[in-house]
Amino acid sequence: MSSGENRPRLRLHVPAPRARPGDAADFSHIAIPEAGATRRPDVLAAESEMRDMPYGLVRVLDFEGGANGPWNPRLDSETLARGLRAMLLTRVFDTIMFQAHRQGKTSFFMTSTGEEALGAAPSMVLGREDMCFPTYRVVSYLMARDYPLLSLVNQIYSNADDPLRGRQLPILYSAREYGFYSLSGNVGSRFGHAVGWAMASAYKGDDKIAIAYIGEGTTAEGDFHEALTFAAVYRAPVILCITNNQWAISSFQGTAGGEETTFAARAIGYGLPGLRVDGNDFLAVYAATLWAAERARGNGGATLIEFVTYRAGGHSTSDDPSKYRPSDEARHWPLGDPINRLKAHLIAAGAWSEPRHEALESELTGLVRAAKKAGEAVGTLGTSKPGTREMFEQVYKTDDWRIIEQRRELGV
């Protein structure tokens, strides 16, 4: 056997982002095809016939406001205006509640800035009895369904009117009657729970489907692969969405394998169709969700969708992105802003205007501020909270003897 003296030394590859603080932002590696250039397969086509799809990018809106190509859902102006309102309401809500955190009125907050289309468009596609298994950046899903702003505020403040009675962290919302499954800080659980829920729906012969979201960083965890196995084997009626917003907390998407291939391409190994979609294009997100929903309802099984987007803000109020990426990187994101792009499309179609947009933003700001004020009248962090008795409620269907004893000791 050779001693190996002539062999090259091995080198461990450690992924590193293209730009760090002080560097110029660099998105040159992101290929952006012309809007409308990506083909649209039949919704029940065999997976083997669409293995090119994970390497393209579904786009409808161009940067002049036009809608192009086979994925154009041809929505009427009223529907588009509803989508714009849901996204803008999310942006306004995030801005005002982020300020409330900085004022010490809540312990924690996360914004959806730049990702508002990912919740709003699918929410408008799916039915009220379908179930969304969300991450913490799809509150626009609830905004599109007119979930009460005051309930969101009270839950963020964890006050006496918190609809979850103090059982969740701020922004980890739950709204079953709106088709919004309880959030979890363990993001990887979203896919497994959604696949199981969808399998149960199919097993019962029901007609309800599920949608789930994770970030691209979570694709490196075992939960992701287990869920895809079950989704493929049992043809679960579920839409599995990867939000590739370029950053998983402070680690960039290459750490999860984004340098090697697209995240949508991971579908191929499981025999699932994979779509790669411009996540800042409301029409493309809507169309891709509709395609996957029709496939699921037609017993074609699951679809894996990678939404290519960008986290414009920090991961949370505990994060300072200027420590790990260029401070102006968000301004250089090549796919733009989802709100501005849909607004431009409506204006180009003659169905919107800058004055109308300003009036809507003013109206929504007033609504959010009113809800914030009403929530603060009940209480904010540390000034008001659900009663002690609440911790013992809804733990067991029938109270366990230990629960009874603990309540007796506390006199509640």
C-alpha positions in Angstrom: 0.0 0.0 0.0 1.2 3.5 -0.9 2.5 5.6 2.0 0.4 8.5 0.7 3.4 10.8 0.5 2.3 12.0 -3.0 -1.3 12.5 -2.1 -2.6 16.1 -1.8 -3.5 17.2 1.6 -7.3 17.2 2.4 -9.0 20.5 3.1 -12.2 21.0 5.0 -14.6 23.4 3.3 -16.2 25.8 5.7 -19.0 27.9 4.1 -18.6 31.6 4.4 -20.9 34.4 3.2 -19.8 36.5 0.3 -19.9 39.7 2.3 -19.4 40.6 6.0 -19.7 43.9 7.8 -17.7 46.6 5.9 -17.9 44.7 2.6 -20.0 45.6 -0.4 -23.2 43.5 -0.6 -22.9 40.7 -3.2 -25.9 38.9 -4.7 -24.2 38.1 -8.0 -24.7 34.4 -7.4 -28.5 34.6 -7.6 -29.7 34.0 -11.2 -32.9 35.8 -11.9 -34.7 34.7 -15.1 -37.1 37.0 -17.0 -40.6 37.2 -15.4 -42.8 34.7 -17.1 -39.9 32.6 -18.5 -40.4 29.5 -16.3 -42.8 26.9 -17.6 -45.9 25.8 -15.7 -46.3 22.0 -15.6 -49.7 20.3 -15.3 -50.7 20.1 -11.7 -50.9 16.3 -11.8 -47.8 15.7 -14.0 -45.5 13.0 -12.8 -42.6 14.2 -10.7 -40.1 12.7 -13.1 -41.4 15.1 -15.8 -40.5 18.3 -13.9 -37.1 17.8 -12.4 -35.9 21.0 -14.0 -38.3 23.1 -11.9 -36.2 23.2 -8.7 -33.5 25.0 -10.7 -35.6 27.7 -12.2 -37.4 30.6 -10.5 -41.2 31.1 -10.9 -41.7 34.8 -11.5 -44.8 36.7 -12.7 -44.2 40.4 -11.9 -41.4 42.2 -13.7 -39.8 45.3 -12.2 -42.0 47.7 -14.2 -45.2 46.3 -12.7 -46.2 44.0 -15.5 -47.6 40.5 -15.0 -46.2 37.9 -17.4 -46.2 34.2 -18.4 -48.1 31.0 -17.7 -48.0 31.4 -13.9 -50.0 34.6 -14.0 -53.1 33.9 -11.8 -54.9 36.8 -13.5 -56.4 38.0 -10.2 -58.9 40.9 -10.3 -58.0 44.2 -8.8 -60.1 43.7 -5.7 -58.3 40.5 -4.8 -54.9 42.2 -5.4 -55.9 45.2 -3.2 -56.8 42.8 -0.4 -53.4 41.2 -0.7 -51.7 44.6 -0.7 -53.7 45.6 2.4 -52.8 42.4 4.3 -49.1 42.9 3.5 -49.1 46.6 4.4 -51.0 46.0 7.6 -48.4 43.5 8.6 -45.6 46.0 7.8 -47.3 48.7 9.9 -48.1 46.3 12.7 -44.5 45.1 12.9 -43.1 48.6 12.9 -45.4 49.8 15.7 -45.0 46.7 17.9 -41.2 46.7 17.4 -41.2 50.2 18.9 -43.4 48.9 21.8 -40.7 46.3 22.5 -38.0 49.1 22.5 -40.2 50.9 25.0 -40.1 47.9 27.3 -43.7 46.9 26.9 -43.0 43.4 25.8 -40.2 40.9 26.3 -39.6 39.8 22.7 -40.6 40.5 19.1 -39.9 39.4 15.5 -40.7 41.2 12.3 -41.7 39.9 8.9 -40.2 42.8 6.9 -39.6 41.8 3.3 -41.5 38.5 3.7 -45.1 39.6 3.9 -46.2 37.9 0.6 -45.3 34.5 2.0 -48.2 34.5 4.4 -50.7 36.8 2.8 -50.9 35.1 -0.7 -51.2 31.4 0.6 -53.8 32.5 3.1 -56.0 33.9 0.3 -55.6 30.7 -1.7 -56.4 28.2 1.1 -59.7 27.6 2.8 -60.6 28.4 6.4 -60.7 24.7 7.3 -57.3 24.0 5.8 -54.5 24.2 8.4 -51.4 26.4 8.4 -48.4 25.3 10.4 -46.5 28.6 10.5 -43.2 30.0 11.6 -42.9 33.3 13.3 -42.7 35.4 10.1 -46.0 34.6 8.5 -48.4 36.7 10.6 -49.6 38.1 7.3 -51.5 34.8 7.0 -53.7 36.1 9.9 -53.8 39.6 8.6 -55.3 38.3 5.3 -58.1 36.7 7.4 -58.9 39.8 9.4 -57.7 38.3 12.7 -58.4 40.8 15.5 -55.4 43.1 16.0 -56.3 43.5 19.7 -55.9 39.8 20.2 -52.4 39.9 18.7 -51.5 42.9 20.9 -52.8 41.2 24.0 -50.9 38.1 23.3 -47.7 40.0 22.6 -48.1 41.9 26.0 -49.0 38.6 27.8 -51.7 40.6 29.7 -54.9 39.5 31.4 -56.7 39.4 28.0 -54.0 37.3 26.3 -56.1 34.8 24.2 -53.5 32.1 25.0 -53.7 32.9 28.7 -49.9 33.3 29.1 -49.1 29.9 27.7 -46.9 31.1 24.8 -44.1 33.5 24.2 -45.0 36.8 22.5 -45.6 36.4 18.7 -46.0 32.6 19.0 -49.6 33.0 18.0 -52.3 30.3 17.8 -55.7 30.7 16.1 -57.4 27.4 15.4 -60.6 29.0 14.2 -58.6 30.8 11.5 -56.7 27.7 10.4 -53.5 28.8 12.1 -51.8 26.1 14.2 -49.9 27.1 17.3 -46.4 28.4 16.6 -43.4 26.6 18.0 -39.9 27.9 18.7 -38.8 24.5 17.5 -39.2 25.4 13.9 -38.4 22.0 12.5 -41.5 20.5 14.0 -43.7 22.4 11.5 -43.2 20.0 8.7 -43.7 16.8 10.7 -46.9 18.2 12.3 -48.3 19.3 9.0 -47.5 16.0 7.2 -49.2 14.1 10.1 -52.2 16.4 10.0 -52.5 16.0 6.2 -52.2 12.2 6.4 -55.0 12.1 9.0 -57.2 14.2 6.7 -56.6 11.8 3.8 -57.0 8.7 6.1 -60.5 10.0 7.1 -61.4 10.7 3.5 -61.7 14.4 4.3 -61.0 17.2 1.8 -58.8 19.5 3.9 -55.1 20.1 3.2 -52.2 21.6 5.1 -49.4 24.1 4.5 -46.2 24.4 6.6 -43.3 26.7 6.7 -39.7 26.4 7.8 -36.6 28.5 7.2 -33.8 27.2 5.0 -31.5 26.6 8.0 -34.0 24.0 9.3 -33.5 21.9 6.2 -30.2 20.8 7.8 -32.2 19.1 10.7 -33.5 15.6 10.8 -37.1 16.7 11.2 -37.0 18.0 7.7 -36.0 14.7 6.1 -38.3 12.6 8.2 -41.2 14.7 7.2 -40.4 14.5 3.5 -40.1 10.7 3.7 -43.6 10.4 5.2 -45.0 13.0 2.8 -43.7 11.1 -0.2 -44.5 7.6 0.9 -48.1 8.4 1.9 -48.7 11.1 -0.7 -49.8 13.5 2.1 -52.0 16.4 0.8 -49.6 19.0 2.1 -47.6 22.1 0.8 -44.2 22.3 2.4 -42.6 25.7 2.1 -39.0 26.6 2.7 -38.4 30.3 3.4 -35.0 30.9 2.0 -34.5 34.4 3.4 -30.7 34.0 3.2 -30.0 34.1 6.9 -30.8 31.6 9.7 -30.4 33.7 12.8 -26.7 34.7 12.2 -25.6 31.9 9.9 -26.0 32.3 6.2 -27.9 29.9 3.9 -24.6 28.2 2.7 -24.3 26.6 6.2 -27.4 24.6 5.4 -26.1 23.5 2.0 -27.3 26.4 -0.2 -24.0 26.7 -2.0 -24.3 23.2 -3.3 -27.7 23.3 -4.9 -31.1 24.9 -4.5 -33.2 24.0 -1.5 -36.1 23.1 -3.8 -33.9 20.4 -5.4 -34.0 18.4 -2.2 -37.5 17.3 -3.3 -36.0 15.2 -6.1 -34.4 12.7 -3.7 -37.8 12.0 -2.3 -39.8 11.8 -5.6 -41.6 15.0 -4.8 -42.1 18.0 -7.2 -40.1 21.0 -6.2 -40.8 24.6 -7.1 -38.5 27.5 -6.7 -40.4 30.8 -6.5 -39.7 34.5 -6.2 -40.9 35.1 -2.7 -41.1 38.8 -3.1 -43.6 38.5 -6.0 -47.1 38.3 -4.6 -48.5 36.9 -7.8 -45.9 34.2 -8.1 -46.4 33.1 -4.5 -50.2 33.0 -5.0 -49.8 31.0 -8.2 -47.4 28.4 -6.8 -49.5 27.9 -3.8 -52.6 27.4 -5.9 -50.7 24.9 -8.1 -49.6 22.9 -5.1 -53.1 23.1 -3.5 -54.7 21.8 -6.6 -52.2 19.0 -6.8 -52.8 18.0 -3.2 -56.6 18.1 -3.6 -56.3 15.9 -6.7 -54.5 13.3 -4.7 -51.2 14.1 -6.4 -49.5 14.4 -3.0 -47.1 16.9 -1.5 -45.1 19.7 -3.1 -41.9 21.3 -1.8 -41.7 25.0 -2.5 -38.6 27.2 -1.9 -39.5 30.8 -1.6 -36.5 32.9 -2.4 -36.6 36.1 -0.3 -34.6 38.2 2.1 -34.9 38.9 5.8 -34.6 42.7 5.8 -34.5 43.1 9.5 -32.8 41.3 12.4 -33.7 37.7 13.3 -35.5 39.1 16.4 -35.2 41.9 18.9 -32.3 40.0 20.4 -30.3 40.2 17.1 -28.1 42.8 15.5 -27.6 41.9 11.9 -24.9 44.6 11.4 -22.6 42.2 13.3 -22.6 39.6 10.6 -23.6 41.2 7.2 -23.2 44.5 5.4 -25.4 47.2 7.0 -26.9 48.1 3.6 -27.4 44.6 2.3 -31.2 44.7 2.4 -31.2 47.7 0.0 -29.2 45.6 -2.6 -31.5 42.6 -2.5 -32.2 42.0 -6.3 -35.9 40.9 -5.9 -37.0 44.1 -4.3 -39.8 44.6 -1.8 -43.0 42.6 -2.1 -45.3 45.6 -1.1 -43.7 48.0 -3.5 -43.8 45.5 -6.3 -47.5 44.7 -5.9 -48.3 48.4 -5.5 -46.5 49.1 -8.8 -48.5 46.4 -10.5 -51.8 47.8 -9.4 -50.7 51.3 -10.4 -49.6 50.1 -13.8 -53.0 48.5 -14.2 -54.8 51.7 -13.4 -56.3 50.2 -10.2 -54.2 52.1 -7.6 -52.4 55.3 -7.0 -49.9 56.8 -4.6 -52.5 58.9 -2.8 -54.7 55.8 -2.3 -51.7 54.0 -1.0 -50.8 56.8 1.4 -54.4 56.9 2.6 -54.5 53.2 3.2 -51.2 53.3 5.2 -52.6 56.1 7.3 -55.8 54.2 7.9 -54.0 51.0 8.9 -51.6 53.0 11.2 -54.6 54.3 13.0 -56.1 50.8 13.4 -52.9 49.4 14.8 -52.3 52.3 17.2 -55.9 52.0 18.5 -55.4 48.3 19.1 -52.0 49.0 20.8 -53.7 51.6 23.0 -56.5 49.2 23.9 -54.0 46.5 24.8 -52.0 48.8 26.9 -55.1 49.8 28.9 -55.3 46.1 29.9 -51.6 45.9 30.7 -48.2 45.4 29.3 -45.1 43.4 30.3 -45.2 42.8 34.1 -48.2 45.1 34.8 -51.0 42.7 34.0 -51.1 39.0 33.5 -53.5 36.1 33.5 -54.5 34.9 37.0 -52.5 32.2 38.8 -55.4 29.7 38.4 -54.8 29.8 34.6 -51.7 27.7 34.9 -53.8 24.7 36.0 -56.5 25.1 33.4 -56.6 23.0 30.2 -53.6 20.9 31.3 -55.6 17.6 31.5 -59.0 16.8 30.3 -59.8 15.7 33.8 -57.7 17.2 36.6 -54.9 15.0 37.8 -54.6 14.5 41.6 -51.3 16.5 41.6 -53.1 19.4 39.9 -55.8 19.3 42.5 -53.3 19.3 45.3 -51.2 22.1 43.9 -54.3 24.3 43.4 -55.3 23.6 47.0 -51.9 24.6 48.3 -52.1 27.9 46.4 -55.7 28.5 47.3 -56.9 28.9 43.7 
